[in-house]
Amino acid sequence: MLHSIGVADTAASMAEQYGADVNSARIAGLLHDWDKNLSDEQLFERAKEFNIEMLPHLEDLPALLHAQTGAAAVKREFPELDDEIIQAITRHTSAAADMTDLDMIIYIADMIEPLRSQGNLTPLRTIVGKVPLEVLFLKSFEMTMAHLIHRHRLIHPASLEVWNTYIARERNKI
């Protein structure tokens, strides 16, 4: 619960700095881990309940499912919420090749909120508001990928698409 409050506060601050909707960022931050504490079996059951397609390797990466099942559960519980908020919840773990500003804010805020202590997050925290949001997202995503590789973890194939898409964009800007 404290983590979600930290994400909400961090996301709201980032939204203000990057010109995104502060209320949407705060709501998405509060709700982003709706299904986080479910067991693997419960996540698989929820995925079936919500007709979430089990992409290749997703059965080997159940921790990623909580974003998708949680977003579906939040949508059912709060149908009045904007689809942009639901999408940001869905994308907060594995990202997507076409991230919106809110998607990037929630992804990054989940990583850098003050209670997070894994890894050296100081470099990311210190550049918030000083670099374009997409640059901050790519640096965050790079840290995630490096962490997965260093720990010999599986990487979802969609994550490779995200990486390649943003690296290509970065190269095209040079």
Secondary structure, DSSP 8 states (H G I E B T S, - for coil): -HHHHHHHHHHHHHHHHHT--HHHHHHHHHHTTTTTTS-HHHHHHHHHHTT----TTGGG-HHHHHHHHHHHHHHHH-TTS-HHHHHHHHTTTT--TT--HHHHHHHHHHHHSTT--SS--HHHHHHTTTS-HHHHHHHHHHHHHHHHHHTT----HHHHHHHHHHHHHHHHH-
